[in-house]
Amino acid sequence: MPPTELAGTQFIADRQGWLRARSQPDAAGWRADDLVCRAEADTTSGRGAPPDALDQLIARMDAEPVRAVVPGTPHLP
């Protein structure tokens, strides 16, 4: 995507630096569908919901950290 098409787009990275959410310039606010990567199950249910959508996204990112997976088999010398 050319940089001009990203003008006004907002991004959120988690505490480990992974890109986790993206909001389009014409969006009215943050929403759950803005998450870029997410777990299959909603792990935030049953907890007190934060007051707004942005706080909910951040709480969900904290509850569902990205787990880096190293492919292949390590080779030992």
Distance bins in CASP14 RR format, pairs under 12 A and 6 or more apart:
PFRMAT RR
TARGET T0000
AUTHOR 0000-0000-0000
RMODE 2
METHOD distances of the structure
MODEL  1
1 7 0 0 0 0 0 1 0 0 0 0 0
1 9 0 0 0 0 1 0 0 0 0 0 0
1 22 0 0 0 0 0 1 0 0 0 0 0
1 24 0 0 0 0 0 1 0 0 0 0 0
3 9 0 0 0 0 0 1 0 0 0 0 0
4 25 0 0 0 0 0 1 0 0 0 0 0
5 24 0 0 0 0 0 1 0 0 0 0 0
5 25 0 0 0 0 1 0 0 0 0 0 0
6 22 0 0 0 0 1 0 0 0 0 0 0
6 23 0 0 0 0 0 1 0 0 0 0 0
6 24 0 0 0 0 1 0 0 0 0 0 0
6 25 0 0 0 0 1 0 0 0 0 0 0
7 24 0 0 0 0 0 1 0 0 0 0 0
7 25 1 0 0 1 0 0 0 0 0 0 0
7 26 0 0 0 0 0 1 0 0 0 0 0
8 22 0 0 0 0 0 1 0 0 0 0 0
8 23 0 0 0 0 1 0 0 0 0 0 0
8 24 0 0 0 0 1 0 0 0 0 0 0
8 25 1 0 1 0 0 0 0 0 0 0 0
8 26 0 0 0 0 1 0 0 0 0 0 0
8 27 0 0 0 0 0 1 0 0 0 0 0
9 19 0 0 0 0 0 1 0 0 0 0 0
9 21 0 0 0 0 0 1 0 0 0 0 0
9 22 1 0 0 1 0 0 0 0 0 0 0
9 23 1 0 0 1 0 0 0 0 0 0 0
9 24 1 0 0 1 0 0 0 0 0 0 0
9 25 1 0 1 0 0 0 0 0 0 0 0
9 26 0 0 0 0 0 1 0 0 0 0 0
9 27 0 0 0 0 1 0 0 0 0 0 0
9 34 0 0 0 0 0 1 0 0 0 0 0
9 36 0 0 0 0 0 1 0 0 0 0 0
10 19 0 0 0 0 0 1 0 0 0 0 0
10 20 0 0 0 0 0 1 0 0 0 0 0
10 21 0 0 0 0 1 0 0 0 0 0 0
10 22 1 0 0 1 0 0 0 0 0 0 0
10 23 1 0 1 0 0 0 0 0 0 0 0
10 24 0 0 0 0 1 0 0 0 0 0 0
10 25 0 0 0 0 1 0 0 0 0 0 0
10 26 0 0 0 0 0 1 0 0 0 0 0
10 27 0 0 0 0 1 0 0 0 0 0 0
10 29 0 0 0 0 1 0 0 0 0 0 0
10 30 0 0 0 0 1 0 0 0 0 0 0
10 34 0 0 0 0 1 0 0 0 0 0 0
10 54 0 0 0 0 0 1 0 0 0 0 0
10 57 0 0 0 0 0 1 0 0 0 0 0
11 17 0 0 0 0 0 1 0 0 0 0 0
11 18 0 0 0 0 0 1 0 0 0 0 0
11 19 1 0 0 1 0 0 0 0 0 0 0
11 20 0 0 0 0 1 0 0 0 0 0 0
11 21 1 0 0 1 0 0 0 0 0 0 0
11 22 1 0 1 0 0 0 0 0 0 0 0
11 23 1 0 0 1 0 0 0 0 0 0 0
11 24 0 0 0 0 0 1 0 0 0 0 0
11 25 0 0 0 0 0 1 0 0 0 0 0
11 30 0 0 0 0 0 1 0 0 0 0 0
11 34 0 0 0 0 1 0 0 0 0 0 0
11 35 0 0 0 0 0 1 0 0 0 0 0
11 36 0 0 0 0 1 0 0 0 0 0 0
11 57 0 0 0 0 0 1 0 0 0 0 0
12 18 0 0 0 0 1 0 0 0 0 0 0
12 19 1 0 0 1 0 0 0 0 0 0 0
12 20 1 0 1 0 0 0 0 0 0 0 0
12 21 1 0 1 0 0 0 0 0 0 0 0
12 22 1 0 0 1 0 0 0 0 0 0 0
12 23 0 0 0 0 1 0 0 0 0 0 0
12 30 0 0 0 0 1 0 0 0 0 0 0
12 34 0 0 0 0 1 0 0 0 0 0 0
12 35 0 0 0 0 1 0 0 0 0 0 0
12 36 0 0 0 0 1 0 0 0 0 0 0
12 37 0 0 0 0 0 1 0 0 0 0 0
12 53 0 0 0 0 0 1 0 0 0 0 0
12 54 0 0 0 0 1 0 0 0 0 0 0
12 55 0 0 0 0 0 1 0 0 0 0 0
12 56 0 0 0 0 0 1 0 0 0 0 0
12 57 1 0 0 1 0 0 0 0 0 0 0
12 58 1 0 0 1 0 0 0 0 0 0 0
12 60 0 0 0 0 0 1 0 0 0 0 0
12 61 1 0 0 1 0 0 0 0 0 0 0
12 62 0 0 0 0 0 1 0 0 0 0 0
13 19 1 0 1 0 0 0 0 0 0 0 0
13 20 1 0 0 1 0 0 0 0 0 0 0
13 21 0 0 0 0 1 0 0 0 0 0 0
13 22 0 0 0 0 0 1 0 0 0 0 0
13 36 0 0 0 0 1 0 0 0 0 0 0
13 37 0 0 0 0 0 1 0 0 0 0 0
13 57 0 0 0 0 0 1 0 0 0 0 0
13 58 0 0 0 0 0 1 0 0 0 0 0
13 61 0 0 0 0 1 0 0 0 0 0 0
13 66 0 0 0 0 0 1 0 0 0 0 0
14 20 1 0 1 0 0 0 0 0 0 0 0
14 21 0 0 0 0 1 0 0 0 0 0 0
14 35 0 0 0 0 0 1 0 0 0 0 0
14 36 0 0 0 0 0 1 0 0 0 0 0
14 37 0 0 0 0 1 0 0 0 0 0 0
14 38 0 0 0 0 0 1 0 0 0 0 0
14 57 0 0 0 0 0 1 0 0 0 0 0
14 58 0 0 0 0 1 0 0 0 0 0 0
14 59 0 0 0 0 0 1 0 0 0 0 0
14 60 0 0 0 0 0 1 0 0 0 0 0
14 61 1 0 1 0 0 0 0 0 0 0 0
14 62 1 0 0 1 0 0 0 0 0 0 0
14 63 0 0 0 0 0 1 0 0 0 0 0
14 64 0 0 0 0 1 0 0 0 0 0 0
14 65 1 0 0 1 0 0 0 0 0 0 0
14 66 1 0 0 1 0 0 0 0 0 0 0
14 67 0 0 0 0 0 1 0 0 0 0 0
15 58 0 0 0 0 1 0 0 0 0 0 0
15 61 1 0 0 1 0 0 0 0 0 0 0
15 62 1 0 0 1 0 0 0 0 0 0 0
15 63 0 0 0 0 0 1 0 0 0 0 0
15 65 0 0 0 0 1 0 0 0 0 0 0
15 66 0 0 0 0 0 1 0 0 0 0 0
16 37 0 0 0 0 0 1 0 0 0 0 0
16 61 0 0 0 0 1 0 0 0 0 0 0
16 62 0 0 0 0 0 1 0 0 0 0 0
16 64 0 0 0 0 0 1 0 0 0 0 0
16 65 1 0 0 1 0 0 0 0 0 0 0
16 66 1 0 0 1 0 0 0 0 0 0 0
16 67 0 0 0 0 0 1 0 0 0 0 0
16 68 0 0 0 0 1 0 0 0 0 0 0
17 61 0 0 0 0 0 1 0 0 0 0 0
17 65 0 0 0 0 0 1 0 0 0 0 0
17 66 0 0 0 0 1 0 0 0 0 0 0
17 68 0 0 0 0 0 1 0 0 0 0 0
18 35 0 0 0 0 0 1 0 0 0 0 0
18 36 0 0 0 0 1 0 0 0 0 0 0
18 37 1 0 0 1 0 0 0 0 0 0 0
18 38 0 0 0 0 0 1 0 0 0 0 0
18 61 0 0 0 0 1 0 0 0 0 0 0
18 64 0 0 0 0 0 1 0 0 0 0 0
18 65 0 0 0 0 1 0 0 0 0 0 0
18 66 1 0 1 0 0 0 0 0 0 0 0
18 67 0 0 0 0 0 1 0 0 0 0 0
18 68 0 0 0 0 1 0 0 0 0 0 0
19 34 0 0 0 0 0 1 0 0 0 0 0
19 35 0 0 0 0 0 1 0 0 0 0 0
19 36 1 0 1 0 0 0 0 0 0 0 0
19 37 0 0 0 0 1 0 0 0 0 0 0
19 61 0 0 0 0 0 1 0 0 0 0 0
19 66 0 0 0 0 1 0 0 0 0 0 0
20 30 0 0 0 0 0 1 0 0 0 0 0
20 32 0 0 0 0 0 1 0 0 0 0 0
20 34 0 0 0 0 1 0 0 0 0 0 0
20 35 1 0 0 1 0 0 0 0 0 0 0
20 36 1 0 1 0 0 0 0 0 0 0 0
20 37 1 0 0 1 0 0 0 0 0 0 0
20 38 0 0 0 0 1 0 0 0 0 0 0
20 39 0 0 0 0 0 1 0 0 0 0 0
20 57 1 0 0 1 0 0 0 0 0 0 0
20 58 0 0 0 0 1 0 0 0 0 0 0
20 59 0 0 0 0 0 1 0 0 0 0 0
20 60 0 0 0 0 1 0 0 0 0 0 0
20 61 1 0 1 0 0 0 0 0 0 0 0
20 62 0 0 0 0 0 1 0 0 0 0 0
20 63 0 0 0 0 0 1 0 0 0 0 0
20 64 0 0 0 0 1 0 0 0 0 0 0
20 65 0 0 0 0 1 0 0 0 0 0 0
20 66 1 0 0 1 0 0 0 0 0 0 0
21 27 0 0 0 0 0 1 0 0 0 0 0
21 29 0 0 0 0 0 1 0 0 0 0 0
21 30 1 0 0 1 0 0 0 0 0 0 0
21 31 0 0 0 0 1 0 0 0 0 0 0
21 32 0 0 0 0 1 0 0 0 0 0 0
21 33 0 0 0 0 1 0 0 0 0 0 0
21 34 1 0 1 0 0 0 0 0 0 0 0
21 35 1 0 1 0 0 0 0 0 0 0 0
21 36 1 0 0 1 0 0 0 0 0 0 0
21 37 0 0 0 0 1 0 0 0 0 0 0
21 38 0 0 0 0 1 0 0 0 0 0 0
21 53 0 0 0 0 0 1 0 0 0 0 0
21 54 0 0 0 0 1 0 0 0 0 0 0
21 56 0 0 0 0 0 1 0 0 0 0 0
21 57 1 0 1 0 0 0 0 0 0 0 0
21 58 0 0 0 0 1 0 0 0 0 0 0
21 60 0 0 0 0 1 0 0 0 0 0 0
21 61 1 0 0 1 0 0 0 0 0 0 0
21 64 0 0 0 0 0 1 0 0 0 0 0
22 30 0 0 0 0 1 0 0 0 0 0 0
22 31 0 0 0 0 0 1 0 0 0 0 0
22 33 0 0 0 0 0 1 0 0 0 0 0
22 34 1 0 1 0 0 0 0 0 0 0 0
22 35 0 0 0 0 1 0 0 0 0 0 0
22 36 1 0 1 0 0 0 0 0 0 0 0
22 37 0 0 0 0 0 1 0 0 0 0 0
22 57 0 0 0 0 0 1 0 0 0 0 0
23 29 1 0 0 1 0 0 0 0 0 0 0
23 30 1 0 1 0 0 0 0 0 0 0 0
23 31 0 0 0 0 1 0 0 0 0 0 0
23 32 0 0 0 0 0 1 0 0 0 0 0
23 33 0 0 0 0 1 0 0 0 0 0 0
23 34 1 0 1 0 0 0 0 0 0 0 0
23 35 0 0 0 0 0 1 0 0 0 0 0
23 36 0 0 0 0 0 1 0 0 0 0 0
23 53 0 0 0 0 1 0 0 0 0 0 0
23 54 0 0 0 0 1 0 0 0 0 0 0
23 57 0 0 0 0 1 0 0 0 0 0 0
24 30 0 0 0 0 0 1 0 0 0 0 0
24 31 0 0 0 0 0 1 0 0 0 0 0
24 33 0 0 0 0 0 1 0 0 0 0 0
24 34 0 0 0 0 1 0 0 0 0 0 0
27 33 0 0 0 0 1 0 0 0 0 0 0
27 34 1 0 0 1 0 0 0 0 0 0 0
27 53 0 0 0 0 0 1 0 0 0 0 0
27 54 0 0 0 0 0 1 0 0 0 0 0
28 34 0 0 0 0 0 1 0 0 0 0 0
28 53 0 0 0 0 1 0 0 0 0 0 0
29 52 0 0 0 0 1 0 0 0 0 0 0
29 53 1 0 0 1 0 0 0 0 0 0 0
29 54 1 0 0 1 0 0 0 0 0 0 0
29 56 0 0 0 0 0 1 0 0 0 0 0
29 57 0 0 0 0 0 1 0 0 0 0 0
30 50 0 0 0 0 0 1 0 0 0 0 0
30 52 1 0 0 1 0 0 0 0 0 0 0
30 53 1 0 1 0 0 0 0 0 0 0 0
30 54 1 0 1 0 0 0 0 0 0 0 0
30 55 0 0 0 0 1 0 0 0 0 0 0
30 56 1 0 0 1 0 0 0 0 0 0 0
30 57 1 0 1 0 0 0 0 0 0 0 0
30 58 0 0 0 0 1 0 0 0 0 0 0
30 59 0 0 0 0 0 1 0 0 0 0 0
30 60 0 0 0 0 0 1 0 0 0 0 0
30 61 0 0 0 0 0 1 0 0 0 0 0
31 52 0 0 0 0 0 1 0 0 0 0 0
31 53 1 0 1 0 0 0 0 0 0 0 0
31 54 0 0 0 0 1 0 0 0 0 0 0
31 56 0 0 0 0 1 0 0 0 0 0 0
31 57 0 0 0 0 1 0 0 0 0 0 0
31 60 0 0 0 0 0 1 0 0 0 0 0
32 38 0 0 0 0 1 0 0 0 0 0 0
32 42 0 0 0 0 1 0 0 0 0 0 0
32 44 0 0 0 0 1 0 0 0 0 0 0
32 45 0 0 0 0 0 1 0 0 0 0 0
32 49 0 0 0 0 0 1 0 0 0 0 0
32 53 1 0 0 1 0 0 0 0 0 0 0
32 54 0 0 0 0 0 1 0 0 0 0 0
32 56 1 0 0 1 0 0 0 0 0 0 0
32 57 1 0 0 1 0 0 0 0 0 0 0
32 58 0 0 0 0 0 1 0 0 0 0 0
32 59 0 0 0 0 0 1 0 0 0 0 0
32 60 1 0 0 1 0 0 0 0 0 0 0
32 61 0 0 0 0 0 1 0 0 0 0 0
32 64 0 0 0 0 0 1 0 0 0 0 0
33 53 0 0 0 0 0 1 0 0 0 0 0
33 56 0 0 0 0 0 1 0 0 0 0 0
33 57 0 0 0 0 0 1 0 0 0 0 0
33 60 0 0 0 0 0 1 0 0 0 0 0
34 53 0 0 0 0 1 0 0 0 0 0 0
34 54 0 0 0 0 1 0 0 0 0 0 0
34 56 0 0 0 0 0 1 0 0 0 0 0
34 57 1 0 0 1 0 0 0 0 0 0 0
34 58 0 0 0 0 0 1 0 0 0 0 0
34 60 0 0 0 0 0 1 0 0 0 0 0
34 61 0 0 0 0 0 1 0 0 0 0 0
35 42 0 0 0 0 0 1 0 0 0 0 0
35 44 0 0 0 0 0 1 0 0 0 0 0
35 53 0 0 0 0 0 1 0 0 0 0 0
35 54 0 0 0 0 0 1 0 0 0 0 0
35 56 0 0 0 0 0 1 0 0 0 0 0
35 57 1 0 0 1 0 0 0 0 0 0 0
35 58 0 0 0 0 0 1 0 0 0 0 0
35 59 0 0 0 0 0 1 0 0 0 0 0
35 60 1 0 0 1 0 0 0 0 0 0 0
35 61 1 0 0 1 0 0 0 0 0 0 0
35 63 0 0 0 0 0 1 0 0 0 0 0
35 64 0 0 0 0 1 0 0 0 0 0 0
35 66 0 0 0 0 0 1 0 0 0 0 0
36 57 0 0 0 0 0 1 0 0 0 0 0
36 60 0 0 0 0 0 1 0 0 0 0 0
36 61 0 0 0 0 1 0 0 0 0 0 0
36 64 0 0 0 0 0 1 0 0 0 0 0
36 66 0 0 0 0 1 0 0 0 0 0 0
37 60 0 0 0 0 0 1 0 0 0 0 0
37 61 0 0 0 0 1 0 0 0 0 0 0
37 64 0 0 0 0 1 0 0 0 0 0 0
37 65 0 0 0 0 0 1 0 0 0 0 0
37 66 1 0 0 1 0 0 0 0 0 0 0
37 67 0 0 0 0 0 1 0 0 0 0 0
37 68 0 0 0 0 0 1 0 0 0 0 0
38 44 0 0 0 0 0 1 0 0 0 0 0
38 57 0 0 0 0 0 1 0 0 0 0 0
38 60 1 0 0 1 0 0 0 0 0 0 0
38 61 0 0 0 0 1 0 0 0 0 0 0
38 63 0 0 0 0 0 1 0 0 0 0 0
38 64 1 0 0 1 0 0 0 0 0 0 0
38 65 0 0 0 0 0 1 0 0 0 0 0
38 66 0 0 0 0 1 0 0 0 0 0 0
39 45 0 0 0 0 0 1 0 0 0 0 0
39 60 0 0 0 0 1 0 0 0 0 0 0
39 61 0 0 0 0 0 1 0 0 0 0 0
39 63 0 0 0 0 1 0 0 0 0 0 0
39 64 1 0 1 0 0 0 0 0 0 0 0
39 65 0 0 0 0 1 0 0 0 0 0 0
39 66 0 0 0 0 1 0 0 0 0 0 0
39 67 0 0 0 0 1 0 0 0 0 0 0
40 64 0 0 0 0 1 0 0 0 0 0 0
41 60 0 0 0 0 0 1 0 0 0 0 0
41 63 0 0 0 0 0 1 0 0 0 0 0
41 64 0 0 0 0 1 0 0 0 0 0 0
42 49 0 0 0 0 0 1 0 0 0 0 0
42 56 0 0 0 0 0 1 0 0 0 0 0
42 59 0 0 0 0 0 1 0 0 0 0 0
42 60 1 0 0 1 0 0 0 0 0 0 0
42 63 0 0 0 0 1 0 0 0 0 0 0
42 64 0 0 0 0 1 0 0 0 0 0 0
43 59 0 0 0 0 1 0 0 0 0 0 0
43 60 1 0 0 1 0 0 0 0 0 0 0
43 61 0 0 0 0 0 1 0 0 0 0 0
43 62 0 0 0 0 1 0 0 0 0 0 0
43 63 1 0 1 0 0 0 0 0 0 0 0
43 64 1 0 1 0 0 0 0 0 0 0 0
43 65 0 0 0 0 0 1 0 0 0 0 0
44 50 0 0 0 0 1 0 0 0 0 0 0
44 55 0 0 0 0 0 1 0 0 0 0 0
44 56 1 0 0 1 0 0 0 0 0 0 0
44 57 0 0 0 0 1 0 0 0 0 0 0
44 58 0 0 0 0 0 1 0 0 0 0 0
44 59 1 0 1 0 0 0 0 0 0 0 0
44 60 1 0 1 0 0 0 0 0 0 0 0
44 61 0 0 0 0 1 0 0 0 0 0 0
44 62 0 0 0 0 1 0 0 0 0 0 0
44 63 1 0 1 0 0 0 0 0 0 0 0
44 64 0 0 0 0 1 0 0 0 0 0 0
45 56 0 0 0 0 0 1 0 0 0 0 0
45 59 0 0 0 0 0 1 0 0 0 0 0
45 60 0 0 0 0 0 1 0 0 0 0 0
45 63 0 0 0 0 1 0 0 0 0 0 0
46 59 0 0 0 0 0 1 0 0 0 0 0
46 63 0 0 0 0 0 1 0 0 0 0 0
47 55 0 0 0 0 0 1 0 0 0 0 0
47 56 0 0 0 0 0 1 0 0 0 0 0
47 59 1 0 0 1 0 0 0 0 0 0 0
47 60 0 0 0 0 1 0 0 0 0 0 0
47 62 0 0 0 0 0 1 0 0 0 0 0
47 63 1 0 0 1 0 0 0 0 0 0 0
48 55 0 0 0 0 0 1 0 0 0 0 0
48 56 0 0 0 0 1 0 0 0 0 0 0
48 59 0 0 0 0 1 0 0 0 0 0 0
48 63 0 0 0 0 0 1 0 0 0 0 0
49 55 0 0 0 0 1 0 0 0 0 0 0
49 56 1 0 0 1 0 0 0 0 0 0 0
49 57 0 0 0 0 0 1 0 0 0 0 0
49 59 0 0 0 0 1 0 0 0 0 0 0
49 60 0 0 0 0 0 1 0 0 0 0 0
50 56 1 0 1 0 0 0 0 0 0 0 0
50 57 0 0 0 0 1 0 0 0 0 0 0
50 58 1 0 0 1 0 0 0 0 0 0 0
50 59 1 0 1 0 0 0 0 0 0 0 0
50 60 0 0 0 0 1 0 0 0 0 0 0
50 61 0 0 0 0 0 1 0 0 0 0 0
50 62 0 0 0 0 0 1 0 0 0 0 0
50 63 0 0 0 0 0 1 0 0 0 0 0
51 58 0 0 0 0 0 1 0 0 0 0 0
51 59 0 0 0 0 0 1 0 0 0 0 0
52 58 0 0 0 0 0 1 0 0 0 0 0
52 59 0 0 0 0 0 1 0 0 0 0 0
53 59 0 0 0 0 0 1 0 0 0 0 0
53 60 0 0 0 0 0 1 0 0 0 0 0
54 60 0 0 0 0 0 1 0 0 0 0 0
54 61 0 0 0 0 0 1 0 0 0 0 0
55 61 0 0 0 0 0 1 0 0 0 0 0
55 62 0 0 0 0 0 1 0 0 0 0 0
56 62 0 0 0 0 0 1 0 0 0 0 0
56 63 0 0 0 0 0 1 0 0 0 0 0
57 63 0 0 0 0 0 1 0 0 0 0 0
57 64 0 0 0 0 0 1 0 0 0 0 0
58 64 0 0 0 0 0 1 0 0 0 0 0
END
